[in-house]
Amino acid sequence: MTSTRTGPGRAQPTGLELTPAEAVARAEAIAAGLVDRQAETEQRTYCAPDIHEQFLTAGLYRLLVPRRYGGHELDAGTFARVCMAISRGCPSTGWMYLFGAAHALVVSSLFEERAQQELFAGGDFICPATVAPAGEARRVDGGWLLTGTWRYCSGSPYATHFLGHTMVQREGDPEPRPLMFVIPRESWRLEEDWGAQLGLRGSGSHGITATDAFVPDHLTVDRLLSMVDPAEDMPGRALHDNPEYGGGALSFMLLELGFLAVGMAQGALDAYDELMRARTTSFWPIVPRTEDPDFQSRYGEAAGMIAAAEAAVLDAVRQWHDLSARGPQAITREGELRLALIGREAVRLCWHAVEGQLFPTAGSSSVRAGERIERVWRDMSMLHSHAGLGIFLAGMANRELAQLHFAQPETDSRS
């Protein structure tokens, strides 16, 4: 889709709109070329420039950007399917794409109109984000000067912006408070600190360093992304005729891990399918694996788990949309945690399929360094080190959900 500028930050679409089916088809077409380039992507530590150009040409960085700024404004379910398709071809590239493109939803929901006009002025919006506060900010006239390094900024090599958090001390506040901010690419430098990890070596999850980077007040929000209360004022509800720009930020952010896990596991199943067709059994009777009951059972078990995970996470996204459409009063912290935990269970199903069914029976020659199943196993192992999955969803979310569910209503002292 091309666009024309009609004022500061206002990009109006021209020509045909991208449909959900077309977006998924474009992602699948790109993904087909990613499989044979995974080693190259790992060595570079991010996807190739020509792959990035394909994403640009296909309009995939604009999927969640509002129409009024030249975006496609497609639904969250379509975005999930696009991410699954890319991750199926290359987990690292899928991870890099998702965490670069997803935060258009955050900006469209939480930032005021002036900020959105400025941030989406370029049309394509690639904005890695981190949740943990880091660095420091010094108050100056009209904004803040930021200094610090923020690690694990997935999607940063081709980023147009960065969304991060720091703690600030405001006059009159007894304690420091969190500050969310967005800064453009020219305000920070990319660290060469990624690629030695166990998995997701090509995910472009580099650190970002800023030194006295000015961020104006209108590009800041006084809250942590992980603690956004959808019942509070969210500018996106008034600015866009789309309830998803007022949905639960926490639940969508954590469901994204489910999108990636499903795509990764589907890629492992594809590789296992090829092995089934190409190889024979190791023990008598020697027959093609496709004819062996044990291999048939392994394949069927894994396929069922992965299909169940896909169904679960896509239905969770549907529920997320329905809650958004019902309005802020319908989006509770307890409800958000329930949706996020569906994403966790999708990850677990996919991991059990790969780790328990496909990896052990693929054969030792198929899990050598650089083989597709070996890479998915490493990448999914690395996924478990994500703090949202390995710490928050593994324990903290369970406890908080139970506490919210069993909490007694406050007693009115006047009665």
C-alpha positions in Angstrom: 0.0 0.0 0.0 1.2 3.5 -0.8 0.3 6.6 1.1 0.2 10.4 0.7 0.9 12.9 3.4 -1.9 15.3 4.3 -0.4 17.0 7.2 2.1 16.4 10.1 2.1 12.7 10.7 -1.1 12.1 8.7 -0.6 9.4 6.1 -3.7 8.5 4.2 -3.8 5.2 2.4 -4.2 5.1 -1.4 -5.0 2.1 -3.6 -6.2 -1.2 -2.3 -6.3 -2.1 1.3 -4.5 -5.2 2.6 -7.0 -7.9 3.6 -6.3 -10.4 6.4 -6.0 -13.3 4.0 -3.6 -11.3 1.8 -1.4 -10.4 4.9 -1.2 -14.1 5.9 -0.5 -15.2 2.4 2.3 -12.7 2.0 3.9 -13.8 5.3 3.7 -17.4 4.2 5.4 -16.6 0.9 8.2 -14.9 2.7 8.5 -17.6 5.3 9.0 -20.2 2.6 12.3 -18.6 1.7 13.5 -18.4 5.3 14.0 -22.1 6.1 17.2 -22.4 4.1 18.6 -19.1 5.5 18.4 -19.8 9.2 22.1 -20.5 9.7 22.9 -17.2 7.9 20.5 -15.4 10.1 22.0 -16.8 13.2 25.5 -15.8 12.1 24.5 -12.3 11.3 22.4 -12.1 14.5 19.4 -10.7 12.6 17.5 -11.3 9.4 19.0 -10.2 6.1 18.4 -6.8 4.6 16.5 -8.3 1.7 14.1 -10.1 4.1 13.5 -6.8 5.9 12.8 -5.2 2.5 10.3 -8.0 1.8 8.5 -7.2 5.0 8.4 -3.5 4.0 7.1 -4.2 0.5 4.5 -6.6 1.9 3.2 -3.9 4.3 3.8 -6.2 7.3 5.3 -3.5 9.5 2.0 -1.6 9.1 -0.4 -4.3 10.2 -1.3 -2.8 13.6 -0.7 0.9 12.6 -4.0 2.8 12.5 -5.5 3.6 9.1 -5.5 7.3 9.8 -1.7 7.2 9.8 -1.3 5.1 6.7 -1.5 1.7 8.4 -3.6 -1.4 7.6 -5.2 -1.6 11.0 -5.7 -5.3 10.8 -7.1 -7.3 13.7 -5.0 -9.0 16.4 -5.9 -12.4 15.1 -4.5 -11.7 11.7 -1.3 -10.4 13.3 -1.1 -13.7 15.3 -1.4 -15.7 12.1 1.3 -13.6 10.4 3.7 -14.1 13.3 3.0 -17.9 13.3 3.7 -18.1 9.6 7.1 -16.2 9.9 8.2 -18.2 13.0 7.4 -21.4 11.2 9.9 -20.5 8.5 12.5 -19.1 10.9 12.0 -18.8 14.7 14.6 -16.0 15.0 13.1 -14.0 12.2 9.6 -14.5 13.6 10.8 -13.3 17.0 12.5 -10.3 15.5 9.5 -9.4 13.4 6.9 -9.8 16.1 8.7 -7.7 18.8 9.4 -5.0 16.3 5.9 -4.7 14.8 3.7 -5.5 17.8 4.2 -2.3 19.7 2.2 -0.2 17.2 -0.7 -1.5 19.2 0.7 -0.1 22.5 1.5 3.3 21.0 -1.9 3.5 19.3 -3.6 2.8 22.7 -1.6 4.7 25.2 -0.2 7.8 23.6 -2.0 11.0 22.8 -2.8 12.2 19.3 0.2 14.5 19.0 2.6 11.7 19.8 0.9 9.3 17.4 1.1 11.8 14.6 4.8 12.1 15.2 5.6 8.4 15.8 3.7 7.1 12.8 4.7 9.8 10.4 7.0 7.4 8.6 4.3 4.8 8.0 6.3 1.7 8.8 6.7 1.4 12.5 9.3 -0.9 14.0 9.6 -0.4 17.7 11.3 -2.9 20.1 10.4 -2.6 23.7 11.6 -3.6 27.1 9.5 -3.7 30.3 12.1 -3.6 33.0 13.1 -0.1 34.0 16.8 0.8 33.3 19.0 3.8 32.9 18.2 7.2 34.4 16.4 10.4 33.3 17.1 14.0 34.2 14.3 16.6 34.0 14.8 19.5 31.6 12.5 22.0 30.1 9.7 20.2 28.1 10.9 16.7 28.8 13.7 14.4 30.0 17.3 13.6 29.1 17.7 9.8 29.0 21.0 7.9 29.6 21.4 4.2 29.9 21.4 0.8 28.2 18.4 -1.4 27.8 19.1 -5.0 27.0 17.1 -7.6 25.0 15.6 -5.2 22.5 14.3 -7.7 20.0 13.9 -6.2 16.5 16.4 -3.4 17.1 18.7 -3.7 14.0 16.0 -2.3 11.7 14.0 -0.3 14.3 12.6 3.1 13.7 12.0 3.7 17.4 12.5 2.2 20.9 9.9 2.0 23.7 11.5 1.6 27.2 11.1 2.4 30.8 13.0 4.2 33.5 12.4 5.5 37.0 12.1 9.2 37.6 11.9 11.4 40.7 9.3 14.1 40.2 9.1 17.1 42.5 6.8 16.4 45.4 6.8 12.6 45.0 8.2 10.7 47.9 9.4 7.8 45.8 10.6 7.4 42.2 7.9 6.5 39.7 8.1 4.6 36.4 8.2 6.5 33.1 7.4 4.9 29.7 9.0 6.6 26.8 9.5 6.3 23.0 12.6 7.7 21.3 13.5 7.6 17.5 16.3 5.7 16.0 18.7 8.7 15.8 18.6 9.0 19.6 20.3 5.7 20.4 23.0 3.3 19.3 22.9 -0.4 18.8 25.1 -2.6 21.0 27.0 -5.6 19.5 26.0 -7.9 22.3 23.8 -10.6 20.7 24.5 -13.9 19.1 26.2 -16.0 21.7 23.0 -17.3 23.3 21.8 -20.9 23.2 18.9 -20.1 20.9 17.2 -17.3 19.0 20.7 -16.1 17.9 19.3 -14.4 14.9 16.5 -12.5 16.7 18.2 -9.1 16.7 17.8 -8.9 20.4 20.6 -6.4 20.9 21.0 -3.8 23.6 20.2 -0.2 23.0 22.2 2.7 24.5 21.2 6.3 24.8 23.3 9.2 26.1 21.5 12.4 27.0 18.7 11.5 24.5 15.9 14.1 24.8 12.4 12.8 25.0 9.6 15.4 25.1 6.8 15.0 27.5 4.3 14.1 24.9 6.3 10.9 24.1 6.1 9.7 27.7 3.5 8.0 29.8 3.6 7.8 33.6 3.2 4.0 34.0 4.7 0.6 33.4 3.4 -1.2 30.3 3.0 -4.4 32.3 0.8 -2.6 34.9 -1.5 -0.7 32.5 -5.1 -0.7 33.8 -7.5 -0.8 30.8 -10.2 0.8 32.9 -8.1 4.0 33.0 -8.2 6.6 30.2 -6.6 5.2 27.0 -6.4 7.8 24.2 -6.7 5.2 21.6 -10.3 4.5 22.4 -11.3 8.1 21.5 -8.9 8.6 18.7 -9.6 5.4 16.7 -12.8 3.7 15.9 -11.3 0.3 16.8 -11.8 -1.3 20.3 -8.5 -3.1 20.0 -6.7 0.2 20.6 -8.2 0.0 24.1 -7.6 -3.7 24.8 -5.6 -5.3 27.6 -1.9 -4.6 27.1 -0.7 -7.2 29.6 -2.6 -10.1 28.1 -1.8 -9.4 24.5 1.9 -8.9 25.3 2.0 -12.4 26.9 -0.1 -14.1 24.3 2.5 -13.1 21.8 4.8 -15.8 23.3 2.1 -18.4 22.3 2.1 -17.1 18.7 5.8 -17.7 18.5 5.7 -21.1 20.1 3.1 -22.4 17.7 5.0 -21.2 14.7 8.2 -22.7 16.0 6.6 -26.1 16.7 4.9 -26.1 13.3 8.4 -25.7 11.7 9.7 -28.6 13.7 6.7 -30.7 12.6 7.4 -29.8 9.0 11.0 -31.0 9.4 9.8 -34.2 11.0 7.4 -34.7 8.1 10.3 -34.6 5.7 12.2 -37.1 7.7 9.2 -39.4 7.8 9.0 -39.4 4.0 12.8 -39.7 3.4 14.0 -42.2 6.0 13.4 -45.7 7.1 13.2 -47.3 10.6 16.4 -48.3 12.4 15.1 -51.6 13.7 13.5 -54.6 12.0 11.3 -54.6 10.0 13.0 -51.9 8.0 10.2 -49.9 6.4 9.6 -46.3 5.5 8.9 -44.3 8.6 5.6 -43.3 7.1 4.5 -46.9 7.4 5.8 -47.6 10.9 3.1 -47.5 13.7 5.5 -46.0 16.2 6.6 -43.1 14.0 2.9 -42.6 13.0 2.0 -42.4 16.7 4.8 -39.9 17.4 3.8 -37.7 14.5 0.1 -37.8 15.4 0.7 -37.0 19.0 2.9 -34.0 18.2 0.5 -32.8 15.5 -2.4 -33.0 17.9 -0.6 -31.0 20.6 0.5 -28.3 18.2 -3.0 -28.0 16.7 -4.5 -27.7 20.2 -2.0 -25.0 21.0 -2.9 -23.1 17.9 -6.6 -23.4 18.6 -6.1 -22.2 22.2 -4.0 -19.2 21.4 -6.2 -18.0 18.5 -9.3 -18.4 20.6 -7.6 -16.5 23.4 -7.0 -13.7 20.9 -10.7 -13.8 19.9 -11.7 -13.5 23.6 -9.2 -10.6 23.9 -11.0 -8.8 21.0 -14.4 -9.5 22.4 -13.5 -8.0 25.8 -12.0 -5.0 24.0 -15.3 -4.5 22.1 -17.3 -4.7 25.3 -15.4 -1.7 26.7 -13.0 -1.0 29.6 -15.4 -2.2 32.3 -15.1 -5.7 30.9 -11.3 -5.9 31.0 -10.2 -6.9 34.5 -6.8 -7.9 35.8 -8.2 -11.3 36.6 -9.5 -11.7 33.0 -6.2 -10.6 31.6 -4.3 -13.1 33.6 -6.6 -15.9 32.5 -5.9 -15.1 28.9 -2.2 -14.8 29.4 -2.2 -18.2 31.1 -3.8 -19.7 28.0 -0.7 -18.5 26.1 1.5 -20.2 28.7 -0.4 -23.5 28.2 0.0 -23.1 24.4 3.8 -22.8 24.9 3.8 -25.9 27.1 1.9 -28.0 24.6 4.3 -26.9 21.8 7.3 -27.6 23.9 6.1 -31.1 24.9 5.5 -31.8 21.2 9.0 -30.9 20.2 10.9 -32.0 23.2 9.0 -35.1 24.0 7.9 -36.4 20.6 9.9 -35.0 17.7 13.4 -34.3 19.0 14.0 -37.8 20.6 12.9 -39.8 17.5 14.2 -37.6 14.7 17.5 -39.4 14.8 20.9 -38.2 16.0 22.0 -37.0 12.5 18.9 -34.8 12.4 19.7 -33.0 15.6 23.3 -32.0 14.7 24.2 -28.3 15.0 22.4 -26.4 12.3 19.7 -29.0 11.5 16.2 -27.6 11.6 14.8 -29.6 14.5 17.9 -29.0 16.5 17.6 -25.3 15.9 13.9 -25.3 16.9 14.8 -27.2 20.1 17.4 -24.5 21.0 15.1 -21.7 20.1 12.3 -23.0 22.2 14.6 -23.7 25.1 15.7 -20.1 24.9 12.0 -19.0 24.8 11.7 -20.5 28.3 14.3 -18.0 29.6 12.0 -15.1 28.7 11.1 -13.5 32.0 7.4 -13.2 31.0 7.2 -17.0 30.6 9.9 -18.4 32.9 9.1 -16.1 35.9 5.8 -14.3 35.6 3.6 -16.9 33.9 5.3 -19.8 35.6 4.4 -18.7 39.1 3.6 -15.1 39.8 0.5 -15.0 37.5 -0.9 -18.2 39.1 -0.7 -16.6 42.6 -2.1 -13.3 41.5 -5.0 -14.9 39.7 -6.0 -16.9 42.7 -5.6 -13.9 45.0 -7.9 -11.8 42.8 -10.4 -14.6 42.4 -10.7 -15.4 46.1 -10.5 -11.8 47.4 -13.4 -10.8 49.6 -15.2 -7.6 48.7 -14.3 -4.5 50.8 -16.7 -3.8 53.7 -18.3 -0.4 53.6 -17.3 1.1 57.0 -20.5 3.3 57.0 -22.8 0.2 57.1 
